[in-house]
């Protein structure tokens, strides 16, 4: 094999390997749910010889979707790696979920990849394409990631391919729609009984050749005379688009002067423009027919990946710093050199019921080998969801021995001797490393800059189903959030609830399924409680009297208090104004302790009391029967009596919500926020065609906003929230909350 990739990826027990970064291509597939990403990966694997027959998503038989949850739901819920070999290169195909709830898996795929393949279904509406993929396209554009577009489902839908490519150019082309042009046009076979003529081949616009896939094996033919006029206009526009991106400034003048540009020159300029991320070709693909070995357009797509997509050498790696240094320390880039210092990153963590924890690692520099000891560095010990008493709290600054290196292929884990810079591999039982952690040489530890992850904003309150589950719950949840950085665990001290913050309902369902299936922990979901507060609506007074002297050692304590409301944020203020020793000095702290304990329990609806001043002005004690416990009880009784004399207001938390949406949905979003008792503070432009809406909204009204915003904005909106303050709840809402509390709802 020499220094070329092993092309026998389909050989039993063999994984494609690469000995140098130049022979690696890391490609992430991006697209809306149902666009055909997983089916496309299967078709590419079949054409490359990695599988003998492509599996079907409907049957749960694909290489990518091997998890039991994916079999049941018939959709991808996790990032999966399918390595194949083609033309001397190892291609790491990273299949990502298309559903918005699993965007964390998509972000991990973007981190591991050097180029993106946007998969668009010809059967989908343009709104669905735009809503699901435009933000990701812009994210890739911001970092200069090369992109190409693949149109799928041409074999099953009556579609307008030319019209769709125009829509894609308008959606993603920005100021330069000619940077998004088709390389191939579909050729349709004869119409069937249903009047549909499926695509059976492609016309290469540059080569002017027909690639016939009707039999499932690619055959190349010249076009007939009737086809030539149909491709002339598209070919001319493609050539002009390629020349516009060429580094040869004389090429356009020569072309406009009537010179016929050599196809080899055009192909070379095309590949350079794709690798630079300045030109984004559109291709078409479909699975092989029954009995065939090559799907429509798969050969062309594999050729584009190997020849037009960049190698890891051509993509700048994230910068690194020394762990434990200043937060604002400038990072330095590491070269993609197999002989350089080891710098690798855990991009995904999962659990296998037989192998245990599996870590998918991207090596950016150096070479990762089995049995070597590496340093594990993370971004601090205050990760969301990690308990302060976490016994594994040193995992972000520790040494770990690398076990077996493997190359995943569905459920299979095929052994690897090493993983060079630019490549991907799985490491088994890497117990101290979590998603986002850096692996580096133990004598020269480094830390890579983190990648951005969305904030989970859908709360799911849970409780153990039984005693046995309660014993395992803490450990199971800790493992769950360690694997998924888009999930946050909260132990709410105010509501005493265990809350999993997720990205959406499907994300929550998968998390709870994994909690039960992987860790044997059954939980029940319960209504999520918002941390309400109580405060006095007016000044009041109360008398606490505890007198029990019916024989033996009795209890005697009497205290009189005044209570007055304070400005928001004042908390509980206790003032001693007792004169003449009516309450002995030793028992005054007891009264305060009783008052504060009752305030924490609430005085009306069971929510903590805040923003009041409690003044102890008088009382009585007994030389024998008074005690610390008696005066604590008297203080609590006095506060409850004072509360019974005046209105007690419920205070609700208010959040500042910032919603980013396309301009066309601003009105719908503002109306929805107003319907949630929100106060819109203003709007501002946040880039071309997008607006940021700011509003203050009661938190009780936005518990499910992560789901509802998708409906209002057709999946194009995003938001974040920040707690601002507690403020009085409207009387009618407060009455409803009290009624629900009384009924146990």
N, C-alpha and C positions, 0 to 999 in steps of 0.2 A: 504493500500500500504506500510505502514511503511516507511523504509528508502530506499526502492527500487523504480526504475523508474516506472511510470505509463505506462503499456503496452497497454492501450486502445487508441492508437494514432489514430485509425480510427473512434473513437466515434465522433458523431456530436458535433462540438463546443469545443471539448476537445483537448488539446495539451499535448504531452508527457512531463513529468516533472521529475526532479531528485532533491533529497534533499541532496545529497552529491556528491563530485567530483568523487568518485570511481565508480559512476553509469553513468558517462558521457563519450562518445567517440566522439571526433571531427575529422572528416575525410574529407580531400579535394580531389576532383577528378580532375586529371590532364591528359591532353592528347591533341593530335592534333585535329583540327576541323574535324568533321565527324567521330571521333573514336567511338562515341556512349556513351558519358558520360551522357547526359541527358536521353537517353533511359534506361541506366543502373539504374539511380536514380529512374526512374518510376518503373522499374521492382523490385527494392529493396523495394520501398514504397508499391507496391502491395503485395509482399510476406509478409511484416511486417504488413499488414492490414491497412496501412495508407490511401490507396485509394482502392476502389472496383474494378476499372479497370484501367490499365495503359494507359495513353494517348500516342499519337503519335506526334513526332516532325513535320511530314509532315502535320498534321492537325492543328498544333498550339494548341494542347490540353494537353500539359504536365504541371506538377506543376511548374517546374523550369522556363520554358520560358513563362512567362505571360505578358511581356511587349509588347506593340503594335508594337514596332520596331522588336522584335524577331518574332512575328507572320508574319510580312511582309517579313523579310529576311530569315526566317527558320534557324536561327542560334542564339546561345547564345551570348549576348553582355554584360552581367553583372553577377556578383556573386549572387547566390541565395542559400538560406538555406532551406533544407527540413529535418525537424526532424522526426525521427521514433523511435519506441520502439521495442526492441528485447531482449529476455532472461533477463528481469529485468534491461536493460540498455537503456538509451536515447542516440541515435546515431544522431549526427548533421551532415548530409550529405551536404557538400559545393560544389555545382556544379559550375565550372568555365568555361569561354569561352575558346575555343581552338585556336582562331585566334590571331595572334601576336599583332594586334592593341589593344587588350584588356588585355595585360599582367598586367596592374595595378590591374585589378580585380583578376587575378591569385595571385599576390603578397599579396593582402588583404586576400585571402583564405588561403594562406600558413601561414600568421600571426595568423589567428584565429584557425588553426588546430593543432592537435598533431600528425597526421600521414597522409600520402599521398597514394592515390590509383591511380596508373598510368594506364590509360585505353588505350589499343592498339587494333586497328582494324586488324583482320586477313586479311582483304581485302586490306590493305594499303601496299605500298612499304616500304622496310626497310629504304630507304633514308628519306622518309617522317617522319617515326617514329624517326629516329635519329635527324633530323634537328629540329623537334618541341619540343622534350622532353629531349634531353641529357643535355642541360644547366640547366633545372629545376631539373633534377635528381642530377646533381653535386651540385646544390644549397642546395638541401635537405641533401645530403651526408655531406656537410660542417658543418651543424648544427646537424647531427646525427638523423635526422627525420626518423622514421620508414616508410618503403615503401613496397607496394605489387603491383603486376602487374595483371591486368585482361584483358584477350583476349576476344574481342567481335566479333560479326558478323560471328560466326561459323555456324549459322543457315542459312546463305544466300550465303556463298562463299565456293568454293572449295579451301581448304587451307591445308597447311602442318603444323599442330600444333607443332609437334616435331621440325621441322626445324625452325619455328618462335621462339620457346623458346630458341633455340641455338643462333639465331641472337640477341635476347634480352640479353642473357648472355654475348655475345661478346660486345654489345653496352654499357651495363650498369654495367657489372661485374667488369671491370677494371682488377686488378691483381688476382681477386678471382671469376672467372665465376661460380664456384660451389656454390656461395652464392645466385644465381638466378636459381631456379629449380622449375618445376611444382609439385604441390600437387595432381593434378588430370589430367587425360587424358580423352579426349572426346570419347564418344561411339556414333557411327553413325548408323542411321536407314537404312532401305532399300532405294536403289536408286530410284529416281523418273523418270519421262519421260525424263527429261533433263539430266539424268545421274548423278545428284547431290544427294549425300546421306547426309542429314542434321544431325547435332549433336542432339541426343535425350537424352543423359545421360552422366554421368561421372563415371570414375573409381577412387575410392579413393586409392592412392598408399600406404598410411600407413595402412588403415583399410582393404584393399583388398576387398572392397564392391562396388557394382554397384548401383548408384543412378539414377533411371530412371525418366525422366521428360516428357516422350512422351505424357502423357495425361494432362500435366499442373499441376499435383500434384506429389510431390516427393514420389517415392517408392524405398525402399531399398531391394536389392537382392544380393545373392552371385554370384560371377563370374562363368561362365561355364569353362570347362576345356580348351577350345580353347583360352580363353582370358588370362589365367594365364601366359603362356610364354611371351605374349606381354607386360605385365606390370612388369615382374621380373627385367629386366635390369634397367628400370626407377626407380623402387622402391629401388633397391640396391643403386643407385647413390643418391637418395633423403636421404636415411638413413645415408649414409656417410657424406653428406652435413650437416645434422642436428647434427650428432655426433661431427663433426669438430667444431661446434659452441657451443657445450655443455660445461657447467661449470664443469662437472664431467670428470676429465682428465682420469679416468680409463675406461670410456665407450668405447673408440675406441679400446683399447686393448682387452676388452671383446668381442667386435663385431668381430674384426679380428681373435680372437681365436675361433670363431664359435658359440659363445653364442647368442641365439635369444633374442634380446632386446624387452622388453615389450612395446606394442604400447602406453600405457598410459605414459610411461617415454619419449618416442619419442615426443608425442604430447606436453607434458609439456616443454621439451627442445625447441621444435619448437616455441611455444608461447613466451618463454623468449627471444629467438634469434630475433624474429620479433619485439618484444617490444624494444629491445636494438638497433635495426636498423642494425644488422649485418647479417641478413638473409632475403631474399626478395622472398617470394613464388609467383609462377605464378598460377593463377586460370583462369577459363573460365566461361563466362556468356552469356545468351541470354534471350530475353523476353519470357513470357509465351505464348503458343499457344492460339488461339482463344478459349475462354471459360475456359481457365486454370487460376489458381490463383497463381502459382509459376513458375518463370522463371528459366531456366537452370542455375544451379550453384548459385542461389541467396541465398539459405539457407546456403550453405557452406561459401559464402562470408560474410554474416551477422554473422555467427559463428566465422569466423576469426577476424572480427572487434571487436566483444565483448570480445573474449578470447585472441587474439594475439596482438591487438593494445593497446598502453599504455593509461592509464587514465591521466587526467590533473595533478594528483599527481606525476606522473612519469616523466613529462616533465618540465624542468627548465623554469620559467617565465622570460621575459625580465627584465633587471634591472631598477630601478627607482632612481631618484634624486629629490632633492628639487627644485621646479621651481624658476627660477631667479638666481640660483647659478652659479658658474664658469662653463664655457663650458667644461673644462676638468675634472670636478668633477667625482670621481669614484662612480658608481652606486651600489646599493645593491639589491639582489634578494628578492622578496616577496614570502612568502609561500602560497601555494594554500589551503587556510583555510577559510571556510565560516564564521568563527567567527573572522577572522583577519581584518586588516585595508582594507578599500575599495580601490581597484585599478582595474579600468576597462578601456577599450580602444575602441574608435569608429573605427571600421574597414571598415565601408562603410556608405555612406550617400546618400540618394535618396529622391525623392519627389513623393508623392502620390497626385493625383488630388483631392482626397476627404479628406485625413487625413492631408496632408501637409508634412513637412520634417520628414523622418524616419531615425533613426540611428541604424545600426546594431552594437551591443556592445558585446565584449568578456570580461567577468569578470575573472580576474586573481586572485584576492584575495577579501575576504569579501563577502557580499551579497548585491545585488542591489534591492531596494524595491521602489514601487511607492510612490509618494508624499514626498520623502525625498529630501533635498537640498544637492547638491554636488558641488565640485569645478571643474571647467573646466580649464585645463592647456594645452598649446600648445607650439610649438617650435619656439617662437619669433613672432614678428609682421611683419617680412619682408618676408613673404611667397611669392613665385613667383606669379605674377598675381594680387596681392592685391594692389589697388591704395593707395597712401600715405594718401589720404584724406578719406579713408574708414571710414564711421561713426560707423561701428561695430568693430573698431580696437581693442577694449578691450575684444573681445570674447575669446582671448587666455589666459585670466587671469580674470575669472569671476565666479560667482556663478549661478547655474541653478537648477531649481526645476524639479525633475523627474516626468513626467506625467505617463500615462498608460504604463505598460510593456506588451508586446505581444510576441507571438511566430509565426513567419511568416510561412505560408504554401501556396505558390503561392500568389494569390490575397488576401487570407484570412489573418486576423490578429487575432489570438486567445489569449485571456487574460491569463496573468501569475500573480501569487501572489507575486513571487520573482524570482530572478535569482542568484543561488549560484556560488561560485568560480568554474571556469572550464567550465561554461555553457555559452550559447549565447542567446541573446534576442534582441528585437527591442524596442526602446524608441521613442515615438511620440513627435513631436514638440520640439525637443531639439535645440532651435534656435541658441545658441551661440557656440555649439560644431561642429567641422568639422572632417573630416576623419583624423585619426592619433592623435587626441586629447585624453588626459587622463582625466578620471573622478575619483575623489578621495574624501575623507572626507573633508568637508569645514574647519574643524579645524586642519587638517593635510594634506595639499595639496601635491601631488606627481606628478612627470612627468616621463613617461616611455620613454626608449630610442626608437628613431624612427626606422622604418624599411625602407629598401632601395626601392626606386621607380625609374623606368627608366626615363631618361630625354626626354621630347617630342622634336623631332627634325624636324618635318614637319610643315612648316609655312603655315597658311591659313589666308589670308587677307580678311576681311569682312567689309561691310558697311550696315547701316540700309536701309531697302527696302523703307520705307516711313517716314514721319514726326512722326506718332504715334509710329512707331517702334524705332525711334531715341530716343524718350523720355524714353522708357523702356529698351533700349539696355544695359546701364551700369549696372543696377540692375540685369538683366537676366544673363549677362556674369559673374558677381560677384558670383551669386549663382551657376552657372555652374562649375566654377573652384573650388569653395569651396567643391562641391560634388566629384570632380574627381581630385585627386592630380597628375595625369599624364597629366594634361592639364595646360598650362601656358598662361596667358593673357599679351600681350605687347601693350602698347601705344607708338609706335615708334615716337620719337620726330623729327627724321631726315626725315622720309618719310611721316609722319602724317597719318599713317595707324594704324588701329586696327587689331592686329594679334593674332590669336589663334594658339598656338603651340601644335600639336597633335602627336600621335604615328604613324599614318598612315591615309590613305584615309577613310577606314571604320570607324575609330575612329572619324574623322572629320565629316563624314556623320551623325553618331549617335548624336554627340554634336549639330550640327545644327538642326537636327530633334527634339531633346529635347528642344532646345532653342525656337523653334516654337510651339511645342506641349504643353510643360509644362508652359512656361512663356509668350506665345503669342507674341514672337518677331520674325519677319521675317527679314532675312538678305540676302544679295547677296554676293557671293564670287567674288573677283577681283584679278587680277594678283598681286602677292607679289613683292614688290620693295625692292631691296638691297640698303643699304645706301651708295651711291657713293659720291665721293668728286671731286673737280676740283683744279688744281694748274697751275701756269704759267710755260710754257716750256722754257722761256728765260726772260731776263730783258726787261722792257718796260717802257714807260712813257705815261701819259695821262693828258688831260686838261679838267676840268669840268667848263662850263660857263653857268650860269643862269642869264640872263639879261632881265627883263620885266619892262619897264618904259613907258607904254602907257597911262598914266593918273592915278591919284590917287596914293595910296601907292604901289610902285613897289617892285620888287625882284631883288637883285643884289648880286651875289657871283661868284667869279672866283678862282679856285685853281688848282695848277699844282702839280702832284705827280710822283714819280718814284716807280716802282714795281720791285722787284727781288725775285726769288724763294729761299726758305730756305730748310734745310734738313727736312726729314719726321718727323712729330710729333711736328713741331715748332708752328703750329697754325697760327694766324694772329698777326703780329707785326707792330705797328704804331709808326713812328718816326717823330718828329717835328724838321725841320731844316729851318724854316722861319726866315729871318733876316729883320731888319728894320721895323717891324710892318706891312708888306704887308698884312698879315691876322691878324686882331686884336686877342689878346690872348683869348678873350671871345668866339671867334668863332672856335678856333682850336679843342676843344672837339666836336663841331658840325660836323666838317669835319670827324673826326674819327668815330663818330656815323654813319654818312652816309656811310662811307667806310665799316664799319663792317656790317651794315644792308644789303648793296648790296652783300657783301661776303657771308652772310648767304643765300641770294636768289640765288646765283650763277651768273656766268658771261657768260656761254656758253650753258650749257644744263640744267640749273636749279638746279644744285647740289651745296652744300656749297663749297666755296673757302677756301683752307687751305694752310699752309706752304708758306706764302709769307711775305715779309717786304714791307710795304707801307710808303714811305717817303714824307711828305708834304714839298715842297721846296719853293713854291712861291704862290702868289695869289693877288687878289685885293678885296677891300670892298668899300661900299658906306656909307657915314655918315648917310643917312636916310633909304635907301632901303635895306640894308643888314640885315639879320635876321638869327636866328638859323635854321629855316626850309630851307632857301635858301642855306646855306652852307652845310646842310645835303644832299640836292639834288645835289649840285655841287660835293661833294665828291663821291657820287654814280656814277654820270656821268663820272667823271675822271677815276674811276676804270673800267667802261665798255669800255671807249675809249682805255685804256691801254691794255685791254684784246683783243680788236679787232686787235691789231697790231702784236700779237705773237701767236704761237700755245698754246692752253689750253689743258692740259692733263687731262683725266679722271682717277681718282684713285679708285680702287676697293678694298673692304675688303678681306683679306686673312685669312683663318682659318687653324689652325693646327688640322688635323683630325687623330684620332687614331681608327683603325679598328681591331677588334678582330674576327678572323675567324679560322676554322679548317685548318690544313696545306694544305689540297688538294685544297683549294680555294685561296691560297695566290697569285698565278700567275694571276688568273682571276681578283682579286681585284686590284692588282698593275696595270694591263693593263687598267682597267676601270678608275682608278684614273689618269693615264697618259693621257687618252683620255679626261679628264676634265681639262686639263692644270695643273694638279697636279705635284708637285715635291716630289717624294718619298724620305724621309729622312733616312729610314732604317727599319729594322724588328728585332724583338726579340721574343724569346720563352716565352709564357705566360701559361705554364702548359702543361701537356701531350697532344700532338696532336693539339695544338692551337698556333697561331702566332699573334703577335700584329704588325700591319703595321702602320707606322707613315708617314704622308705626309702633305705638305702645299698646299691647294687647294683654288682657288678663290671662295668666297661664292656664287657668281652668278651661279656657276656650280654645287652646291650641294643642291639646294633648295628641290629637290625630292630624295635626296640620301637615305633617310629613306626607301623609297619604292624600289629604284633601287638596293640597297644592298641585299635585300631579294631575288631578282631574281638572282643576281650574285652568292650568297652564298647558294642558296636553303633554305633560311630561317634560316641559322645557324649563320650568322654574326651579330655583333652589333658594334656601333661606338659612339664616342663623338667628340665634336668640341669645339675649343676655339679660339676666335678672337686673331689674332697676330698683324696685321698692315694693313694699306692701302698702295697699291703700284700701279704704272702706269699700266693701262690696255693696252693690245696690240692694235695698231692702227686699225686693221680690226674689232676687237670686239667693240672698242669704236665707230667706224663709225656706226656699226649696232645698238648700243644702242642709239646713237643720232638720227638715222633714225626712230627708234621705238618711241622715245620721240616726234619727229616732227609729226609723224602720229597718235599720241595719243594712241599708243599700250600699 
